[in-house]
Amino acid sequence: MAKARLLAPWTGVEDRSAIYHVVSRVVGREFLLGRAEKEQFVKYMRLYEAFCGVRVLTYCIMSNHFNILLEVPPASERELSDAALLEKLEGLYSSQHVELVREQLAVLSRSRTPEGREAYQNLRKTYTSRMWDMGLFMKTLKQRFTSWYNKKHGRRGTLWEARYKSVLVENGLAARTMAAYIDLNPVRAGMVKDPKDYRWCGYGEAIAGNTLARNGVLRVISELESDLSNDGWSGARDITRYDWRSVAGRYRLILFDDGVESSGELSGHKRRGFTSAAVKREEKRSGQLSVAEIARCKTRYFIDGAVLGSKQFVEDVVTSLKGSYLPTNRKGNGGRLGGRMKSSNLWSLRKLAENGV
């Protein structure tokens, strides 16, 4: 039996959001996702992002897998009005279905009998039970896309390899590092020379002017976290009060610092990325935060590390999960990322071998 997903220990207990890096690969790792498929995936991703009340901070859809940096807020059904619920349903269901739900809610909400009130709550839960949940967001997204893909290509069966992988990511440096790793995927794969030229990643979409993608970048690297949080879950899309040009420049420097080309320490193979000349052309830091010291990061930490963040963050998660997700006699609290990432001061729940695959 598959082990339950590792969720933030404060889920359902504290009024606090959680950030996850989720990855899923095409079965057999075949290159099945072309331009049309990537466009449709992003369409569904944005559709269910709005419905589920989660936030895609950034993402990258490759030819045989996808990465999403996902922020999941605390469940807030009590704050979701009937009008807001119906607005969410309009993105998924036909106008006839939405109108039927509208009429049912109107009738049941006026009921003063216990049976009527229970029926009203059950009707709402039919839809709200799929919100504010990473697992249900991923399940719905993958199933909907599989159905579309199989119909389009005349195939049957699963499209995805095993279960998706997820890593709990600490807000701040770890989240910014993970976002850069995701947006650099097409550069590392040699598909583009600049992530702004890749249509199906958060950074490329943000540069093209998409407000949701820009809000994701702002959320990842801005110091105005509380202000942005107030905008985020209410559905507000106005970013005019933020200096997008400054933030975009800052994030671009992070990408170039993190994406410099290099040779593998063990294999000797060249890792695709930006040339030194290209990096120098982008170097105008103006005192902004740089993640140059955590360039050349190891992919397995971001996929198999389970939890990523500062030492204290990882230790707090371990302590909270002992006796539930983790055994009570667990001795270790993870380990510091080594190699060229040692200076980043990031820790992982799973201490992975330096020469691991």
Disulfide bonds with the S-S distance in Angstrom:
none
